Amino acid sequence: MIMDQLSVFSENKAGMLADIAAQLAEADIDIEALTIAETAEYGVLRLIVDSPKKAVSVLKLGGFVASLTPVIALKMKNKPGALAEVARALTDAEISIEYLYAAVAREADSAFVVLRVEDVDGAVALLTAKGFEAYKG
């Protein structure tokens, strides 16, 4: 359920996403999910990739600032209310979600959500006990 998320910090200017995506593609690294948070000057690209450690090395060699962060990746049914169940379970246990993003999974009728919480191990224990499944890519 715990997965390494790739975080890439870069200037907020045209072409940066294309450069990052191209470097990953050239290294045969598949992007499974991503989100971008930005300010006027900088952006943070957060990605789930199939080879996170390789991706950090490739991007650092390419001049980017990149790091790995432990996140929770959950498999969910692609239906109304699935995210509400996860959020309610964490809320009831007083575990705050710092951020999240979701993507459609390769498996039919499934989605997955990536969650960043302060207490990753506690959240995983709770979610596992409540029957939530890990996303395995």
C-alpha positions in Angstrom: 0.0 0.0 0.0 3.0 2.3 0.5 4.6 3.4 -2.7 7.3 5.9 -3.6 6.1 9.0 -5.2 8.4 11.0 -7.4 8.4 14.7 -6.8 10.1 17.0 -9.3 10.7 20.7 -8.5 11.2 23.1 -11.4 10.7 26.6 -12.7 7.2 27.4 -13.8 7.9 28.0 -17.5 6.8 26.6 -20.8 8.4 23.4 -21.8 9.4 22.1 -18.4 6.7 19.3 -18.3 7.7 18.3 -21.8 11.3 18.1 -20.8 10.6 16.0 -17.7 8.2 13.7 -19.6 10.7 13.3 -22.4 13.5 12.3 -20.1 11.3 9.7 -18.4 10.2 8.4 -21.8 13.8 8.1 -23.0 14.6 6.0 -19.9 11.5 3.8 -20.6 9.8 4.9 -17.4 6.0 4.7 -17.4 3.9 7.4 -15.8 0.9 6.0 -14.0 -0.5 9.1 -12.3 0.5 12.7 -11.9 -0.5 16.0 -10.5 1.1 19.5 -10.7 1.0 22.1 -8.0 2.3 25.5 -9.0 3.1 29.0 -7.8 3.9 31.9 -10.1 7.6 31.0 -10.2 7.9 27.3 -9.3 6.0 24.0 -9.7 6.0 20.6 -8.1 5.2 17.7 -10.3 4.2 14.6 -8.3 4.2 11.3 -10.1 3.6 7.6 -9.6 6.0 5.9 -12.0 6.9 2.2 -12.6 10.6 2.8 -11.6 10.8 5.6 -9.0 14.5 5.2 -8.1 15.6 5.1 -11.7 13.4 8.1 -12.4 15.1 10.2 -9.7 18.6 9.3 -11.1 17.5 10.1 -14.7 16.0 13.5 -13.7 18.9 14.5 -11.5 21.3 13.8 -14.3 19.1 15.9 -16.5 19.5 18.9 -14.1 16.2 18.6 -12.2 15.6 18.5 -8.4 13.8 15.2 -7.7 13.1 13.2 -4.6 11.0 10.3 -3.4 8.2 10.5 -0.8 6.2 7.6 0.7 2.6 7.8 -0.2 -0.4 5.5 0.1 -1.8 4.0 -3.1 -5.3 2.5 -2.8 -7.3 0.6 -5.3 -11.0 1.6 -5.4 -14.1 0.8 -7.3 -14.7 3.5 -10.0 -18.1 4.4 -8.6 -19.7 7.3 -6.7 -18.9 7.3 -3.0 -15.7 5.3 -3.1 -13.5 8.2 -2.2 -15.9 9.3 0.5 -15.4 5.9 2.2 -11.7 6.3 2.3 -11.9 10.0 3.5 -14.4 9.1 6.2 -12.3 6.2 7.5 -9.2 8.5 7.8 -11.3 11.4 9.3 -12.8 9.1 11.9 -9.3 8.1 13.0 -8.3 11.8 13.0 -5.7 11.3 10.2 -5.5 14.4 8.0 -4.9 14.1 4.3 -2.2 16.5 3.2 -3.0 16.0 -0.5 -4.3 13.4 -2.9 -4.8 12.7 -6.5 -6.5 9.9 -8.4 -6.3 8.1 -11.7 -8.1 5.4 -13.6 -6.5 2.0 -13.0 -5.7 -0.5 -15.8 -8.1 -2.9 -14.3 -11.7 -2.5 -15.6 -14.1 -0.5 -13.3 -11.2 0.4 -11.0 -9.5 3.6 -10.0 -6.7 4.4 -7.6 -6.1 7.2 -5.3 -2.7 8.4 -4.0 -2.8 9.9 -0.5 -0.1 11.8 1.4 -0.7 11.7 5.1 1.6 12.6 8.0 1.3 9.1 9.6 1.7 6.8 6.7 2.1 3.6 8.8 -0.9 4.4 11.0 -3.1 5.2 7.9 -2.0 1.9 6.2 -2.8 -0.1 9.3 -6.2 1.5 9.6 -7.1 1.2 5.9 -5.9 -2.4 5.8 -8.0 -3.2 8.8 -11.1 -1.7 7.1 -10.6 -3.9 4.1 -9.2 -1.3 1.6 -6.8 -2.8 -1.0 -3.4 -1.7 -2.1 -3.0 -0.5 -5.7 -0.2 -2.5 -7.2 0.2 -0.8 -10.6 
